Amino acid sequence: MSIKKVPTGWQVDVWPEGRYGKRVRKILKSKGEAKRFEDYVKGKATMGEPYMPPKRDRRRLLDLVQYWYDMHGSTLRDNHSRLNKLRQLAGQMGNPIASSITPSDAARFRQQRLEQGLSPNTVNHDVSYLRAVFNFAIRMDEWHGDNPFAKLKALPIPERAPSYLTPEQIDALFHELRQSRNHDVVLIASICLTTGARWSEAQTLRAEYVRQQRITFANTKNGRTRTVPIGKDLYQQLLEHGPRMGRLFQRDAYLAFTRALERSGIELPQGQRTHVLRHTFASHFMMNGGNLLTLQKILGHQSIQMTMRYAHLSPDHLSEAVKFGPKAP
């Protein structure tokens, strides 16, 4: 063991575990610092604790993204789109060394995304995707640093009541749908309107899931299977439409629906094109006196909070305000 003066400072040269152990050498600015470092190394070795400074993790953000995908992300339903999204986000950050990312860097990146015109909801999803990459690596004991995205709270999103179609608009829309050359579009839209199904759930419906005047949706967004009763007329049309096994609808009908919607003159908020059918079912269900818990089961919401968006449409919603509130003089 020795401490000696060298041109660049004071060099510590120590064998804490003897001549057959690891050799530690380090140059420090002063002799005092060198002595303290030597004592630190010897003390750690005596206690049987690691004394070598941990090597800096040189992996870049894309390396962690790939690890997340290989070990977990590939099992998700949207695995390819999620991986592409994460690669895009890592590229926009400049693919930095992951250990160099600070919470401030994460906050600045989020602000840049907002300044690009992206909605707070989209940016919240971006941050949650990146946060999940670090969280998974930490759980797997593959990442020993902090999660730089953990301290970012979700941006507030103003609650907006879902849009829905009036009976007159429903008639106008289906009039245009029936003019389409794609004959599948009417049945797909009918399923969405009468069961609250998502467009993708109806479009990919299999014939064997239409039984005893019920439709079972298996390819759902949250992975949970649910079964919804349907009317006799729609049930008969579905039985007569396609094969007994396999997909009922062979042609994609999204474009046909979009064009019919445009011809009908119905204007909707951005992002509520085919989804307006699901909102319309839920809204009319509540306006006609439906039960909120039943609606939750029909729509397949994991949380009642999602279904509560339609509560205000119930005929007796907050009616106690009139009954029990004070009357103006």
N, C-alpha and C positions, 0 to 999 in steps of 0.2 A: 504494500500500500504506500502510495506516495502522493505528495502534492508538490508540483514544481512549476517554476516560472517558465513560460513560453512566450514567443513574440506577440501572441494575440491575447494573453491573459494568464490565468493560473489553471493548470491541467490537473485534474483528479484522475488517478490511475489506481483502481481498487479491484481486488478479487474477493468479494464478500463471502463466497462459499469455498474459498481455498483455490489452490492452483488448478484444480480440475473442474471448477465451476465457471460461471460466466464472468467475463471481465467487463468492468464498467469504466469507460473513459469519457470525460466531459471537460470542456474548457469554460471557465467562468471569469467574470471581470476582475474580481478581487480575491485575495487569499482567504478572507473571512467567508465569502460565499462558497469558495471551494471546500473549506473545512466543514461548513454546515452541510453541504451536499454529501460529503464523505460520511459524516456522522449519520445522516438520514439513511443512506444506503446500508450502512452497517447495522443500524437499528432495525430496519425493516427485515434484513436477512436473518437477524437473531430471532425475531418474532415469527419467522416463517411466512412473511407476507411478501407480495410482489414489490420489488424495489426498482424494476426497470420502468421508465416512463412509457406509458402506452403509445404505440405507434399511431400516428394520425391516420384516420380512415380516409383514404384517397378516392373512394368511390364517388361517382357523380350521380346526380339525381336520376338520370336514365338507368343507371345500374340498379338502384333501389326499385325503380318502377318495374324493371324486368324481373327482379327477384320476387316482388309482390305478385306479378302475373304468373310466374312459374309455380309458385307455392300456393297461391290462393285465387288470384283473379281469373285464371283459366276456368274455374268451376262456376263462375257467375253466368247468368243467362245472357247478359250484354257484354261478355268478356272482350270481344274484339273491338267493339265501339269504345268501351272503357279504356282499353289499352291505347287505342289511337288518340283518345282524348288526353290521357296522361302524357303520352309522348309529345303531343302538341303543346301542352302546358309547360313541360320541362324545356322544350325548345324555346318557348317564348321567354322563359326565365334565363336563357343562355346556358342551360345544362350545367349549373355550377357544381363544384364539389359539395356534396350533401352536407358535410360537417360544417361548411362555411355559411350555410343559410341561417340567418337569425330571425327572430320574430319580427324585427323591423323590416327585413327583406321581404318577408311574407306579406306584411301589411302594405308595403310599397307596391308589390306585385298585384295585390287585390285592388289597390287604388288605380293602377294602370288599366286593369281590366274594366273598371267602371268608366274611366275616361274614354275608353274605346267604344262606349255606348252600350255595353252589355248590361242586362238587367241585374238588379241585386240578387234575384233568385238564381240566375245562371252563375253568378260569381260565387254565391254561397255553395253551390254544387261543386264548382271548381276547387274551392278550398277544402271541402269535405273529402274529395277524391284524393288530394295530395296528403291531407291529414291521415287518411286511412292507410296510405302506403307506409308512412313512418310508424303508425300505431301497430301495424302488423309486424313490421321488422323488430319493433321493441318487444312485442309479445313472444316472438320466436327467438329472442335473445340474440338477434342478428345485428341489432343496432343498440349501441350503448350511450348514445348522446340523447339530447332532448328532442322533442318533436317541435320544430319551429312554427308549425301551424296550429299548435294546441291552444295557444293563448288568444287566437282570433275568435271573437264572438260572431255569431251569424248576423249579417246585416238585417235590419228590420224591413219587413215586407208589408206594405199596406194591405189589409184584408179586403178582398174584392168579392162581392157576391157573384156567384156563377151566372152566366147568361143562360137563358132558356127560351124555347120557342113557344109562341102562343098557338092555340088551336088553328087559327087562320094561317100562321106561318108554316105549321106542320102540313096543312093541306096544300099550300103553295109549293113547298119543297117536294112533297111526294108526287105532285103533278109533274114536276120537272124530272124527277127520278124515273118515272115511268116512260119518259120520252127517250131515255138513254138506250144506246145499242147494247150496253152491258146489262144483261138481264139479272145478273147477280146482285146488282147494287140495291135494288128495292128490298130484297129479302135481308141483305146484310144490315141495311138501315133500319128495317123493321125490327130485327133482333135487338139492335142497340136501343131503339126507342122504347121497346116494350119490356126489356129486362135490365136496362141500365148497363149493359155490357160495353166494354171498350171496343173500339173499332177493330183492333188487332185480334181480340178474342173472338169476335163474330166472323171476321174474315178467314181465320184459320180453323173454324169449327169443324169437327169431324162428325161424320154421319152417325157413328155408333154412340155419340154423346147426346143424341136426340132420342129420348125414350119416354114413353108413358106421359106424354104432354109436358115434358120437362127438358130443359137444356142444362147440361153439365159443362161448366167452363173449367178446363184443366190447365191451359197455358196462360195463367194469369200473371199479372205484374208482380205480385208478392209471392207467387208460387203456391198459393192455397187454392184448392179446388172448391167450387161452390156450385150449387144446383138451384135453378130458378124456374118456377112454373111458367107456362105460356098458354095463350088462348088456343082454342080448338082449330080455328081457321089457319093461324100461322103454323101450327103443328102439322096440319095436313099439307100445307104448301111445302114445308121442308121435307116431308116424307116423299112427296112427288117430285121434288126438284132434282135430287142427285142420287149417287150410289148409296148402298147400304153400309159400305165401309169406306174409310178414307175421308179426305177432305170434301166437304160439301161444295165449296166454291173454288173453282180452278183458276179463275181470272181475278187479278187484283182490281178492286173497284174504287180505290181511293180517288183516282183522277176523275172517274165518272161522277162521283159524289161531288167533288169540287166544282166541276162544270155545272152541274145541276143547281148547286147552291148559288153560284154566280148568276145563273139565269133567273133564279127566283127573286133576286134583288134583296135578299136578306143580308144585312150587315152584322158581322160578329166581331168581338174583340180579338186581337191577335192571339193565335194559339188555341182558339176554341172552334176549330172547323168541325171535324167529325165528333169531337168530344162534346159538342153542344147537345147531341142526342142523349148522352149519358146524363148531362145536367138537366135536360128537359124531363127525362123519366123521373129523376130524383125530386125535382121541383114540383111537378104535378102530383107525384106520390104524396108529398107533404101537404100540398094545397088541398088535396082531396081527403085529408084526415088520416094519412098513414102514420105508423108508429116509427119513431126515430131509430130504435134498436133493430126493428125489422129491416129498415132501410140500410142500416149498417151491414147486416148479413147479406142482403141482396147485392149491394155494391162491392162487398168483399173488403171493406175498410178494416185495417188492423186496429185503428184507434177511433173512438167515438168522436174525437175532436174533428176529424176529417168530415164526418157526417153532419156535425153541428152547423156546417155552413148553410144547410138547408132548413134549419130549425125555424128560422124567422118566417118561413112561408106557411107554417102550420096555422090553421084558422084560429086556434086558441093560444097562439104564441104570445106570452106576456099579457094575456087578457086581464090578468089580475090588476094591471095598472089602472084599468078603468074601474074595476070593482072595489079595490081597496085604497086607491089613491085619493088625496083630498080633492074636493070640488072647488072650482074657482067661484068666488062670491059674485 
